[in-house]
Amino acid sequence: MRRFLLFVAGCAFLAAPLGTLAQTSAAQAVAERQQELQNQLDSLESQIAAQQQLLDTAQNQHQTLQTQIDAFNAEIKKTQLQIQAINLTITQLSGNISTHNQTLAQLSAQLAAEKESLAQILRQTQMLDDYSVVSVALGSQDVSGFFSDLDAFTSIKSSLSNSFSEIQQTSSSTETEKEALQARLAEQEQLRTVAQLAKQAVQSQEQQKQQLLAQTKGVEANYQKLIAGNQKTAAQIRSELFTLRDSAAIPFGTALTYAQAAEKATGTRAAVTLGVLKQETNLGENLGTGTWRVDMAPNRDQPVFVYITQTLGLDPDKMPVSRKPSYGWGGAMGPGQFIPSTWVCYGGFVNTKTNTCSPPSGATVSFWQGPWQYVASKDRVRTLLGASTPSNPWDAQTAIMATAMLMADNGAAAQTPAAERLAALRYFAGWAGASNPAYSFYGDGVMEFASQFQQDINQLAGL
């Protein structure tokens, strides 16, 4: 009997917690490497800032062939440095992902050991039910042995409770690690997309510089003639097509009319709204187009998407959405690239269980499955447009208004360069990711497009 109790107590001992030590060891293993990468990133940020100063100087000087070439060179160098910063951040994330993978493996092994230990304890506890206190007393050789065996009974029962608690804690830690790993993988994929955009920008900038040199043959007089000859008329500006992601292109004049109406309603500058849509279109050319059944998050977005399209009288199988990257989910809709679970708060869709469009903290699958209801009075886009039908995220006018609204919610209505750039970064990476320097290229790209559009707007206004 005593040998039996000692065996069961030993089984209980196997469930000792190991996760905390494993996580600490894994974190210490990469700390020095992470610090080294961070130092390199800090150095790159300083170099990028220096190139931005050179670019600002060149752009603010009188327009000559040399200042234009200087601007191209500064812009190319800055973009190349941003690509280096993005790649370093991806390397940082790789180390972080490796740590999470190691911790997850250790937690999984710990969880398996704890479950096996619990199984052994449960099997042996069933055998304990066949023994009574009298049986234990008769089986003991002396009085002290009897009380020792009773203590073993109590210890085993306590170990059962502890084992259940440890398994619950380890399971929770495992799920937390899985979520952290998924977030890092998604961020890494997003950075790769930005890096691809930046590489294409460098190629385009270099081509423009070489084309300029070929057209002018390096002669200032030829450059001034080229500028004069390239001045667009108002009619040309208005008739140029403005490309929209996953929707038909529209004349720039029409897009501008929609964006200026959105500026009046939201405070987001028309040029900035158009800059965001231009950047999102470029992203779409890299990622391609997907379908909701394959590329959309099945629990969070698919049930909402089906209800949105049904409300709009659209066939969900025929509506284009963003293709998912190699990791994570796509499924964003229309030129403004709203995912369904975000669109509900702009397009008037309410979850009838909670009477809200916004999910509660830690929302379960059942929340996203609905039931959903369209409420016209809560359709913010429809209200600002003064429309009579539900807001359609694939419609150009609706998408432009919704983009301006989200940018305003992100702080763009302040109409300062810093606020507009930050709002663009929040549009792309969320509020938490907006401060990540690796995403700078997206914000800079939006502001560059906005500057180009503002020049056209000024010319149309006779400024």
Secondary structure per residue as TSV (DSSP state, phi and psi in degrees):
chain	resnum	aa	ss	phi	psi
A	1	M	-	360.0	-42.8
A	2	R	H	-66.2	-41.3
A	3	R	H	-61.3	-38.9
A	4	F	H	-62.9	-44.0
A	5	L	H	-66.2	-39.6
A	6	L	H	-63.7	-37.1
A	7	F	H	-63.4	-44.9
A	8	V	H	-65.6	-40.8
A	9	A	H	-62.6	-36.5
A	10	G	H	-64.9	-37.4
A	11	C	H	-60.9	-40.6
A	12	A	H	-64.4	-34.3
A	13	F	H	-65.9	-25.3
A	14	L	T	-63.3	-18.5
A	15	A	T	-86.6	20.1
A	16	A	-	-61.7	139.3
A	17	P	-	-69.3	133.3
A	18	L	-	-121.2	-15.0
A	19	G	H	-59.8	-42.9
A	20	T	H	-62.0	-44.8
A	21	L	H	-64.5	-39.2
A	22	A	H	-64.1	-43.2
A	23	Q	H	-65.9	-40.3
A	24	T	H	-63.4	-43.8
A	25	S	H	-63.2	-42.9
A	26	A	H	-65.5	-39.1
A	27	A	H	-66.5	-39.8
A	28	Q	H	-67.1	-29.2
A	29	A	H	-65.9	-27.9
A	30	V	H	-110.4	0.1
A	31	A	H	-59.9	-46.1
A	32	E	H	-65.5	-41.3
A	33	R	H	-64.2	-40.7
A	34	Q	H	-63.6	-39.8
A	35	Q	H	-66.3	-39.1
A	36	E	H	-62.1	-44.4
A	37	L	H	-64.5	-38.3
A	38	Q	H	-64.4	-39.0
A	39	N	H	-62.4	-41.1
A	40	Q	H	-64.3	-40.4
A	41	L	H	-63.3	-42.1
A	42	D	H	-60.5	-40.5
A	43	S	H	-64.8	-41.7
A	44	L	H	-64.5	-38.4
A	45	E	H	-61.4	-38.1
A	46	S	H	-65.3	-42.0
A	47	Q	H	-66.8	-38.1
A	48	I	H	-63.8	-41.9
A	49	A	H	-62.1	-39.2
A	50	A	H	-64.4	-41.9
A	51	Q	H	-66.3	-34.2
A	52	Q	H	-65.0	-37.2
A	53	Q	H	-64.3	-42.5
A	54	L	H	-62.6	-40.7
A	55	L	H	-65.1	-44.3
A	56	D	H	-61.5	-41.4
A	57	T	H	-62.1	-46.6
A	58	A	H	-63.4	-40.0
A	59	Q	H	-72.9	-26.8
A	60	N	H	-87.4	-10.6
A	61	Q	S	-81.6	166.3
A	62	H	-	-58.0	135.8
A	63	Q	-	-71.0	109.7
A	64	T	-	-130.3	170.9
A	65	L	H	-60.0	-42.9
A	66	Q	H	-67.8	-40.9
A	67	T	H	-67.1	-33.3
A	68	Q	H	-68.2	-41.2
A	69	I	H	-65.0	-41.0
A	70	D	H	-61.0	-39.8
A	71	A	H	-65.1	-43.7
A	72	F	H	-59.1	-46.6
A	73	N	H	-62.3	-42.9
A	74	A	H	-66.3	-39.0
A	75	E	H	-68.0	-42.0
A	76	I	H	-63.0	-46.6
A	77	K	H	-63.1	-42.3
A	78	K	H	-61.8	-44.8
A	79	T	H	-64.7	-39.3
A	80	Q	H	-62.0	-40.3
A	81	L	H	-66.4	-37.1
A	82	Q	H	-65.0	-37.3
A	83	I	H	-62.9	-42.1
A	84	Q	H	-60.2	-42.4
A	85	A	H	-64.2	-41.0
A	86	I	H	-62.3	-45.2
A	87	N	H	-64.2	-37.1
A	88	L	H	-64.9	-40.2
A	89	T	H	-65.1	-38.8
A	90	I	H	-62.0	-39.9
A	91	T	H	-63.5	-41.6
A	92	Q	H	-57.7	-46.2
A	93	L	H	-64.2	-34.0
A	94	S	H	-61.5	-42.7
A	95	G	H	-64.4	-39.7
A	96	N	H	-65.3	-41.6
A	97	I	H	-64.1	-40.4
A	98	S	H	-60.9	-42.2
A	99	T	H	-62.5	-44.9
A	100	H	H	-63.0	-39.4
A	101	N	H	-62.7	-43.1
A	102	Q	H	-63.4	-46.4
A	103	T	H	-62.7	-40.7
A	104	L	H	-64.1	-40.4
A	105	A	H	-64.3	-41.8
A	106	Q	H	-66.5	-40.7
A	107	L	H	-66.3	-38.2
A	108	S	H	-64.8	-41.7
A	109	A	H	-65.4	-40.7
A	110	Q	H	-63.4	-42.2
A	111	L	H	-63.7	-41.0
A	112	A	H	-63.7	-42.3
A	113	A	H	-64.3	-41.0
A	114	E	H	-65.9	-37.8
A	115	K	H	-68.9	-39.5
A	116	E	H	-65.4	-41.5
A	117	S	H	-61.1	-43.5
A	118	L	H	-62.9	-40.6
A	119	A	H	-61.6	-42.1
A	120	Q	H	-64.0	-44.3
A	121	I	H	-60.6	-43.5
A	122	L	H	-64.0	-41.5
A	123	R	H	-62.0	-43.4
A	124	Q	H	-75.1	-29.3
A	125	T	H	-65.0	-33.8
A	126	Q	H	-60.6	-35.9
A	127	M	H	-69.5	-31.5
A	128	L	H	-62.9	-28.9
A	129	D	T	-63.4	-19.7
A	130	D	T	-80.2	-8.7
A	131	Y	-	-105.6	140.2
A	132	S	-	-106.4	168.3
A	133	V	H	-59.7	-36.5
A	134	V	H	-63.5	-42.2
A	135	S	H	-60.9	-42.2
A	136	V	H	-64.0	-41.8
A	137	A	H	-63.3	-44.0
A	138	L	H	-67.7	-28.7
A	139	G	H	-82.3	-11.4
A	140	S	-	-83.8	144.5
A	141	Q	S	-81.1	-25.5
A	142	D	S	-150.2	174.1
A	143	V	H	-64.1	-43.8
A	144	S	H	-62.5	-36.9
A	145	G	H	-65.1	-36.8
A	146	F	H	-61.0	-49.1
A	147	F	H	-68.5	-29.7
A	148	S	H	-64.8	-41.0
A	149	D	H	-66.9	-36.8
A	150	L	H	-64.0	-38.9
A	151	D	H	-61.8	-37.1
A	152	A	H	-64.6	-40.7
A	153	F	H	-55.4	-50.3
A	154	T	H	-62.4	-40.2
A	155	S	H	-63.3	-40.7
A	156	I	H	-65.9	-43.0
A	157	K	H	-61.8	-40.0
A	158	S	H	-65.7	-38.0
A	159	S	H	-63.6	-35.4
A	160	L	H	-59.4	-47.4
A	161	S	H	-62.0	-44.6
A	162	N	H	-63.7	-39.2
A	163	S	H	-63.7	-43.8
A	164	F	H	-58.7	-44.5
A	165	S	H	-64.0	-42.7
A	166	E	H	-66.4	-39.5
A	167	I	H	-63.5	-41.0
A	168	Q	H	-63.3	-43.7
A	169	Q	H	-66.0	-42.5
A	170	T	H	-66.3	-39.5
A	171	S	H	-61.2	-42.3
A	172	S	H	-64.3	-43.2
A	173	S	H	-63.4	-38.7
A	174	T	H	-63.0	-44.5
A	175	E	H	-65.0	-39.1
A	176	T	H	-61.4	-42.6
A	177	E	H	-64.7	-38.7
A	178	K	H	-62.2	-44.1
A	179	E	H	-64.5	-42.0
A	180	A	H	-63.3	-40.9
A	181	L	H	-64.1	-43.6
A	182	Q	H	-62.4	-39.7
A	183	A	H	-63.7	-42.3
A	184	R	H	-66.3	-41.1
A	185	L	H	-64.8	-41.1
A	186	A	H	-65.0	-41.3
A	187	E	H	-64.1	-40.6
A	188	Q	H	-61.7	-42.5
A	189	E	H	-65.0	-39.2
A	190	Q	H	-63.7	-40.5
A	191	L	H	-65.5	-37.5
A	192	R	H	-62.2	-37.5
A	193	T	H	-64.6	-44.1
A	194	V	H	-63.6	-40.0
A	195	A	H	-62.1	-38.7
A	196	Q	H	-64.4	-41.4
A	197	L	H	-60.9	-43.6
A	198	A	H	-64.0	-40.6
A	199	K	H	-62.3	-41.5
A	200	Q	H	-65.3	-35.8
A	201	A	H	-64.5	-41.5
A	202	V	H	-60.7	-44.7
A	203	Q	H	-61.7	-42.6
A	204	S	H	-65.6	-42.5
A	205	Q	H	-63.4	-41.5
A	206	E	H	-66.2	-40.2
A	207	Q	H	-63.5	-42.4
A	208	Q	H	-63.1	-40.4
A	209	K	H	-64.2	-46.3
A	210	Q	H	-66.1	-37.6
A	211	Q	H	-64.2	-40.4
A	212	L	H	-63.1	-44.2
A	213	L	H	-64.8	-37.5
A	214	A	H	-68.9	-38.6
A	215	Q	H	-72.2	-33.9
A	216	T	H	-97.3	-15.0
A	217	K	T	55.8	26.8
A	218	G	T	75.9	13.1
A	219	V	-	-105.1	129.1
A	220	E	H	-61.4	-40.5
A	221	A	H	-61.5	-39.8
A	222	N	H	-65.2	-34.9
A	223	Y	H	-65.6	-43.3
A	224	Q	H	-64.9	-37.7
A	225	K	H	-64.4	-39.2
A	226	L	H	-63.8	-42.0
A	227	I	H	-62.1	-46.0
A	228	A	H	-61.9	-39.2
A	229	G	H	-73.5	-23.4
A	230	N	H	-91.0	-1.7
A	231	Q	-	-63.2	122.1
A	232	K	-	-85.6	148.3
A	233	T	-	-83.8	164.5
A	234	A	H	-60.1	-37.9
A	235	A	H	-64.9	-39.7
A	236	Q	H	-65.1	-42.7
A	237	I	H	-61.3	-46.8
A	238	R	H	-67.2	-32.0
A	239	S	H	-86.2	-16.9
A	240	E	S	-60.0	142.2
A	241	L	E	-78.6	137.5
A	242	F	E	-105.1	113.2
A	243	T	E	-78.7	135.8
A	244	L	E	-121.9	138.2
A	245	R	T	-67.5	130.7
A	246	D	T	58.4	21.8
A	247	S	E	-146.6	164.5
A	248	A	E	-69.8	143.9
A	249	A	E	-66.4	150.7
A	250	I	E	-129.8	158.3
A	251	P	E	-58.6	144.5
A	252	F	H	-58.2	-38.2
A	253	G	H	-58.9	-38.7
A	254	T	H	-68.4	-45.1
A	255	A	H	-59.4	-41.0
A	256	L	H	-65.3	-40.4
A	257	T	H	-59.3	-44.7
A	258	Y	H	-63.7	-43.6
A	259	A	H	-67.9	-35.6
A	260	Q	H	-70.2	-35.4
A	261	A	H	-65.6	-38.2
A	262	A	H	-67.5	-36.3
A	263	E	H	-62.2	-42.7
A	264	K	H	-64.0	-34.7
A	265	A	H	-83.1	-30.8
A	266	T	H	-117.9	-24.6
A	267	G	-	93.5	-5.2
A	268	T	-	-80.3	125.3
A	269	R	-	-55.4	138.6
A	270	A	H	-57.9	-41.7
A	271	A	H	-63.7	-35.8
A	272	V	H	-70.3	-42.8
A	273	T	H	-59.0	-45.0
A	274	L	H	-65.8	-34.3
A	275	G	H	-63.7	-41.4
A	276	V	H	-63.3	-45.9
A	277	L	H	-64.3	-36.2
A	278	K	H	-64.3	-44.3
A	279	Q	H	-65.5	-40.1
A	280	E	H	-66.0	-34.5
A	281	T	H	-64.9	-40.6
A	282	N	H	-63.6	-39.7
A	283	L	H	-62.0	-39.9
A	284	G	H	-62.8	-34.6
A	285	E	H	-65.7	-27.3
A	286	N	H	-83.6	-39.6
A	287	L	H	-88.2	-29.0
A	288	G	-	83.3	-173.5
A	289	T	E	-115.3	143.3
A	290	G	E	-123.2	-165.8
A	291	T	-	-128.2	153.4
A	292	W	H	-66.9	-33.4
A	293	R	H	-69.1	-27.9
A	294	V	H	-100.5	-42.0
A	295	D	H	-101.9	-8.4
A	296	M	B	-101.2	141.7
A	297	A	-	-55.5	120.4
A	298	P	T	-66.0	-35.3
A	299	N	T	-92.2	-41.3
A	300	R	T	-77.9	-41.2
A	301	D	T	-114.2	-33.8
A	302	Q	H	-60.4	-46.9
A	303	P	H	-61.2	-38.2
A	304	V	H	-67.8	-42.6
A	305	F	H	-59.3	-44.1
A	306	V	H	-60.6	-42.8
A	307	Y	H	-68.7	-38.9
A	308	I	H	-60.2	-49.6
A	309	T	H	-66.4	-37.3
A	310	Q	H	-63.2	-41.6
A	311	T	H	-62.2	-36.0
A	312	L	H	-85.1	-3.2
A	313	G	T	72.3	31.6
A	314	L	-	-111.5	154.3
A	315	D	-	-87.7	114.2
A	316	P	G	-58.2	-30.0
A	317	D	G	-73.2	-14.1
A	318	K	G	-105.4	-3.3
A	319	M	S	-93.5	127.0
A	320	P	-	-73.2	141.0
A	321	V	E	-135.1	166.5
A	322	S	E	-68.9	142.1
A	323	R	-	-75.8	142.6
A	324	K	-	-72.6	147.1
A	325	P	-	-73.8	-173.3
A	326	S	S	-64.3	-23.6
A	327	Y	S	-137.5	138.1
A	328	G	S	99.0	-167.6
A	329	W	-	-122.6	150.3
A	330	G	B	-106.0	-131.5
A	331	G	-	89.7	14.0
A	332	A	-	-74.9	148.4
A	333	M	B	-110.5	135.0
A	334	G	T	69.7	-175.8
A	335	P	T	-58.4	-34.1
A	336	G	T	-83.1	-8.5
A	337	Q	T	55.9	52.9
A	338	F	B	-88.1	129.4
A	339	I	-	-77.1	151.4
A	340	P	H	-53.2	-39.9
A	341	S	H	-71.3	-11.6
A	342	T	H	-95.9	-37.7
A	343	W	H	-59.7	-30.4
A	344	V	H	-56.3	-32.7
A	345	C	H	-82.0	-9.1
A	346	Y	H	-108.0	-30.0
A	347	G	H	-99.7	5.6
A	348	G	T	88.2	25.6
A	349	F	E	-101.7	127.2
A	350	V	E	-120.6	136.4
A	351	N	E	-79.8	118.7
A	352	T	T	-71.3	-17.2
A	353	K	T	-70.3	-37.0
A	354	T	T	-113.3	-5.9
A	355	N	T	56.4	40.1
A	356	T	B	-147.3	160.3
A	357	C	S	-94.3	-20.9
A	358	S	S	-96.5	130.2
A	359	P	-	-69.4	146.1
A	360	P	-	-66.9	161.8
A	361	S	T	-59.6	130.1
A	362	G	T	68.4	39.2
A	363	A	-	-58.0	139.4
A	364	T	-	-88.0	172.0
A	365	V	H	-58.5	-37.2
A	366	S	H	-60.9	-29.7
A	367	F	H	-63.5	-48.8
A	368	W	H	-69.8	-24.4
A	369	Q	T	-76.3	-7.8
A	370	G	-	95.0	-152.4
A	371	P	-	-72.6	147.4
A	372	W	E	-103.9	155.1
A	373	Q	E	-143.9	135.7
A	374	Y	E	-85.2	127.6
A	375	V	-	-122.4	110.0
A	376	A	G	-57.0	-37.5
A	377	S	G	-67.8	-19.1
A	378	K	G	-98.9	2.8
A	379	D	-	-80.6	92.4
A	380	R	H	-63.2	-40.1
A	381	V	H	-67.0	-45.9
A	382	R	H	-58.6	-40.7
A	383	T	H	-62.0	-46.7
A	384	L	H	-69.2	-32.1
A	385	L	H	-78.9	-18.1
A	386	G	T	67.4	32.4
A	387	A	-	-85.6	165.3
A	388	S	S	-109.2	-1.1
A	389	T	S	-126.3	160.5
A	390	P	-	-57.7	148.4
A	391	S	-	-71.0	132.2
A	392	N	-	-109.9	113.4
A	393	P	T	-66.3	-14.8
A	394	W	T	-89.6	-9.2
A	395	D	S	-79.4	134.4
A	396	A	H	-59.4	-50.1
A	397	Q	H	-63.2	-42.3
A	398	T	H	-64.3	-44.6
A	399	A	H	-63.0	-39.8
A	400	I	H	-66.5	-42.2
A	401	M	H	-65.2	-43.5
A	402	A	H	-64.5	-39.5
A	403	T	H	-62.8	-44.0
A	404	A	H	-62.9	-37.9
A	405	M	H	-64.4	-47.0
A	406	L	H	-65.8	-38.6
A	407	M	H	-63.4	-39.2
A	408	A	H	-65.3	-41.3
A	409	D	H	-61.6	-27.8
A	410	N	T	-85.4	-3.6
A	411	G	T	109.8	3.2
A	412	A	G	-69.9	-19.1
A	413	A	G	-64.5	-14.9
A	414	A	G	-66.5	-22.5
A	415	Q	-	59.1	30.4
A	416	T	-	-103.8	151.3
A	417	P	H	-54.8	-41.8
A	418	A	H	-65.0	-43.3
A	419	A	H	-67.6	-39.5
A	420	E	H	-68.1	-41.8
A	421	R	H	-64.9	-42.6
A	422	L	H	-63.9	-40.0
A	423	A	H	-62.7	-39.0
A	424	A	H	-64.9	-41.6
A	425	L	H	-64.9	-37.3
A	426	R	H	-67.3	-34.6
A	427	Y	H	-61.1	-38.2
A	428	F	H	-87.3	-47.3
A	429	A	H	-113.1	3.6
A	430	G	H	79.3	169.3
A	431	W	H	-67.1	-35.4
A	432	A	H	-70.9	-36.5
A	433	G	H	-88.7	-8.8
A	434	A	T	-63.6	-27.1
A	435	S	T	-85.0	-3.1
A	436	N	-	-73.2	116.9
A	437	P	G	-58.7	-24.9
A	438	A	G	-64.7	-21.1
A	439	Y	G	-90.3	5.5
A	440	S	H	-54.1	-37.5
A	441	F	H	-57.7	-38.8
A	442	Y	H	-62.3	-49.5
A	443	G	H	-63.2	-42.3
A	444	D	H	-64.0	-38.9
A	445	G	H	-63.4	-43.1
A	446	V	H	-60.2	-44.8
A	447	M	H	-68.0	-33.5
A	448	E	H	-67.9	-44.1
A	449	F	H	-62.5	-40.3
A	450	A	H	-61.6	-39.1
A	451	S	H	-63.6	-41.9
A	452	Q	H	-65.4	-42.9
A	453	F	H	-66.8	-35.3
A	454	Q	H	-64.8	-35.7
A	455	Q	H	-61.1	-44.5
A	456	D	H	-64.7	-40.1
A	457	I	H	-63.1	-42.4
A	458	N	H	-63.9	-39.6
A	459	Q	H	-67.4	-39.4
A	460	L	H	-64.5	-31.0
A	461	A	T	-85.2	-2.6
A	462	G	T	78.9	20.9
A	463	L	-	-91.3	360.0
